[in-house]
Amino acid sequence: MEKKIIKLRDCVGIILARKDGKIWTGKRKLGIGVRIGEKNLWQMPQGGIDEGETPEEAAFRELKEETGSDSAIIILEIKEWLEYYLPKGLIGKALGGKYEGQRQKWFLMFFTGDDGEFNLNTHKPEFEEWAWRDLESMPELVVDFKKDVYQEIVKKLSPVKEKLNT
């Protein structure tokens, strides 16, 4: 029996937190993988790691590209890479049609700037609006195929979340 090769794109994800513990979330623009009428359009910034780039460098680049701000410091790196797979109907369409899912390195960052820095009208806008939310609400707001990753993030960050408020 031939083993199927699963192609996962190496990516980073950013949990951008402010002093009160709320995290930055963006509502995805409609496009491939985002359907009209779909309710779960919110997510945290994320994106691919370019060749020759470290995950940390990619995290700051993606944060700037998606939010317009890079005023942040890394507080914590989630040790494990977290993975998700696309539903069959999106394979060959989403993620540039090249990947079956993503392998993500997540970073908790503390926001050191001002809300006025956020600008969603970037070179390739991915979000149409943004909001500060409780991290625990995110698994219910993200697309279903990313839900397990977001639940794992909530689980892994619950011990450190209290430290954000001090």
N, C-alpha and C positions, 0 to 999 in steps of 0.2 A: 504494500500500500504506500503510495507516494504522499509524503508529508507536504501540506500546504504551507507556503511561506507567507507569513503575515507581515505586511509592510507598515511599520509604524513611523510616523514623523516625530523626530525629537523636537520638543517644544519646551517653553517655559510658561508658567502661570504666576500671576502676581496677586497676592492678597494685600491690597493697599489699605492700611488701617490708620485712622486718626486717633487722637487722644482719648475720645470717649469709647473706643472699641468698635465703632461702626466701620464698615468696609465699603470701598468704592465699587459700584456695579454699573455696568452699561447695558442698555437695551439694544440688542442687535438690530441692524437695518435688515429689511427684507432682501432675500437673495437665495442662492443655493443653500439648502439645508434649513432655511427659515421660510415658513409658509404663512400665507395670509390666514388669519384666524388662530394661529398658534399662540398659546398663552405664555409659554415658557421661553421667553426671549432674553432673559437677563443672564449675564455672566460677568466674571471678573476678567481683567485683561489677560491675554495669553497670545502666544505666537511662536513661530518657528525659530530654531537656532540656526543661524547662518554658518556656512563653512568657515572654520578658523575662529569662531566666536566662542567664548566661554558661556555657560548658562547665566552667570551673573551679568555679563555684558549684554546678552540677549534680553534679559529681564528689564534692564534700564532702557534699552532701545525700544522694546515693545511698549513699555509704559509711556514713553514719550510719543511714539507713533499713534497709540490708541487713545491717550487721554490729553495729550498736549503738554503734559508736565512730567518732569523727572525729578521733582523735589521729594526725594525719599531716601531713606537709608534701610539697608537690609538688616532685619532683626534676627531672622531665623530662616534656615533652609530645611525643607522637609527632606529627610535623608533618602527615602525611597522615591523611585520614579513611579508615578501613577499613570495608569493606562486606561484608555477607552477605545471602543471599536464602533464604527459607524453602523447604522442599520443597513441591511442589504440594499435597500432602495437608494441610498446615498453613495454607496461605493462606486467609484468611477465618475462621480459628479462633484461631491464636496471635497475639500482639501486639495483642490487642483486636479482631482481625478487620479492622483498618484498614490494615495495612501488609503489604508483600510481603517486607520485610527491614528491616535497620537500617544506618545510616551512623554509624559510631562514631568518636569522638575519645577516644584512650586516654592516660591519665596514669600515669606511674610515681610512686608516693608512698612515702615512708619512714615506717614506723610508729613513732611516738614514745611510744606508750602501753604498757599492760600487757595481757596476754592476758585478764585478768579483766574487761576492759571489753567484750569481745565478748558480745553478747546477741542470739540469733536469734529470740527471742520478741517481735518488733517488731509494729507496727500491722498490717502485711501481710507476714507471714513468707514468705520465698522459699526459705530454706535450712533443712534439717533437721539438718545437722552441718557442721562446718568443720575444716580442717586446714592446717598449713603444709606446702608442697610445693616441689619444684624447678620453676622456670618451664618448663624443657625437657620436663617430663612432661605438661604441660597439653594439648598437641594430641591426645594419645591418650586423655585423660579427658573431653574436651568432646564435646557432640553433634556428629555428622558435619558438619552444615551450618555450624558455626562453626569447624571445624578449620582452614581456610585462614587465617582471621583470626588464630587463635592461633599458627599457624606463622609468620606475618608478624611478630607481636609478638616471638616468640622471636628471630627473625632481626634485627630492629631493635634489640633490647635486649642482644644478646650483647656488643657492644663496651663497654657501660656496666655490665654485671652485676658485673664484677670490682671496680668502685669501691665497691660496696655492702659488701664485706667489709673495707674499710679504715676 
